[in-house]
Amino acid sequence: MTTDNSQKAQPSPALKRLEKLVGTWTIAGRTLDSDVDNIKGRVVINWLAGGFFLEQRGEMEFMGTRIESLEIVYYDPTADTFPSTVYASIGGTPLPYRFDVRGNAVTHSEYSATFYRKLQRRRTPPYRRVATRRGHKRRAQRRL
């Protein structure tokens, strides 16, 4: 059996829009009913082998409850967005989300909430990416 490398599937060029999310992010934010941060944690975002899927692993504390999560993100060319599925330690049901990345604007949405982040690069070393997550239920900030 021979393998024709010219027929090997290649990741969509649109996946390059997710590259700016790769790294380790610290998350801090609050639900809308709180005056203090009640969401804190860390996520690590990496490409899976082959470059077709992005993996996000998280550990956070949400209102006193420790949560671990795994999110897998892929590209949907028909909608030009990035659907994802979140598997969290607080429930047995996978949760569908969707990323949309346009320039430095990142939107992360699920059934009842939309989180919007604007990535910004600081000019002072070390170069860090900063993003803000805003939504109906919470706002969080990520720093690399």
C-alpha positions in Angstrom: 0.0 0.0 0.0 1.4 3.4 -1.0 0.6 6.7 0.5 0.2 9.8 -1.7 1.3 12.8 0.5 -0.3 15.2 -2.1 -3.7 14.0 -0.9 -3.0 14.6 2.8 -5.6 16.8 4.4 -4.4 20.2 5.5 -5.8 22.5 8.2 -7.9 25.4 6.9 -5.9 28.7 6.7 -8.8 30.2 8.8 -7.4 28.3 11.8 -4.5 30.8 11.9 -6.9 33.3 13.4 -6.8 31.2 16.6 -3.0 31.3 16.9 -3.1 34.4 19.1 -5.0 32.4 21.7 -2.2 29.8 22.1 -0.5 30.1 25.5 -1.2 30.2 29.2 -3.8 32.7 30.4 -4.7 33.8 33.9 -8.4 34.5 34.3 -10.1 36.8 36.8 -13.6 38.2 36.6 -17.0 38.4 38.3 -20.6 37.6 37.8 -22.8 40.6 37.2 -24.3 40.3 40.7 -20.9 40.6 42.4 -18.8 43.6 43.4 -15.6 41.5 43.7 -13.9 38.9 41.4 -15.5 35.5 42.0 -14.0 33.8 39.0 -10.3 33.0 39.1 -8.2 30.5 37.3 -5.8 29.6 34.5 -6.2 28.1 31.1 -3.6 26.6 28.8 -4.4 26.6 25.0 -2.5 24.5 22.5 -2.8 23.0 19.1 -3.5 19.2 18.9 -1.2 17.3 16.6 -2.0 18.0 12.9 -3.2 21.5 13.6 -7.0 20.9 13.0 -8.1 21.3 16.6 -7.3 23.7 19.4 -7.3 22.3 23.0 -8.1 24.5 26.0 -7.5 23.0 29.5 -8.7 25.1 32.4 -8.6 25.1 36.2 -10.7 27.8 37.9 -12.6 28.6 41.0 -16.1 29.9 40.4 -17.9 31.3 43.4 -15.9 28.9 45.7 -16.3 25.8 43.5 -13.2 24.3 41.9 -13.8 23.5 38.2 -11.6 21.7 35.7 -12.4 21.8 32.0 -11.4 20.7 28.6 -12.5 22.5 25.5 -11.9 21.4 21.9 -12.3 24.0 19.1 -12.4 23.4 15.4 -13.2 25.4 12.2 -16.7 25.3 10.5 -16.2 26.7 7.0 -19.9 26.9 6.3 -20.4 29.5 9.1 -16.8 30.8 9.2 -16.7 30.4 12.9 -15.1 28.0 15.4 -17.5 25.7 17.2 -16.3 24.1 20.4 -17.4 21.6 23.0 -16.6 22.1 26.7 -16.3 19.2 29.1 -16.4 20.4 32.7 -16.0 18.7 36.1 -19.2 20.2 37.4 -21.6 18.3 35.1 -21.9 15.3 32.9 -23.2 17.1 29.8 -20.8 18.6 27.2 -21.6 22.2 26.5 -21.5 23.7 23.0 -19.8 27.0 22.5 -18.6 29.0 19.5 -15.6 31.2 19.0 -15.5 34.0 16.4 -12.1 35.7 15.9 -11.8 38.8 13.7 -8.5 40.6 14.0 -7.9 41.2 17.8 -11.6 40.8 18.6 -12.6 37.4 20.1 -16.3 36.4 20.8 -17.0 33.3 22.8 -20.7 32.4 23.1 -23.0 29.7 24.4 -26.7 29.3 25.0 -27.4 32.3 27.1 -24.3 34.4 27.2 -21.7 36.0 24.9 -18.2 36.9 26.1 -16.2 39.4 24.1 -12.5 40.0 24.4 -10.2 42.4 22.7 -6.6 41.2 22.6 -4.0 43.9 23.1 -0.3 43.8 23.0 1.7 45.9 25.4 4.8 47.6 24.2 6.8 47.0 27.4 8.7 43.7 27.9 7.7 41.0 28.5 5.3 41.2 25.6 1.9 40.1 27.0 -1.5 39.6 25.5 -4.4 41.0 27.5 -8.0 40.1 26.8 -11.3 41.0 28.5 -14.3 38.7 28.6 -17.7 40.4 29.0 -21.1 38.8 29.0 -24.5 38.4 30.5 -23.1 36.2 33.3 -19.5 37.2 33.9 -16.6 39.3 32.8 -13.1 37.9 33.0 -9.6 39.1 32.1 -6.9 36.9 30.7 -3.2 37.7 30.7 -0.3 35.9 29.1 
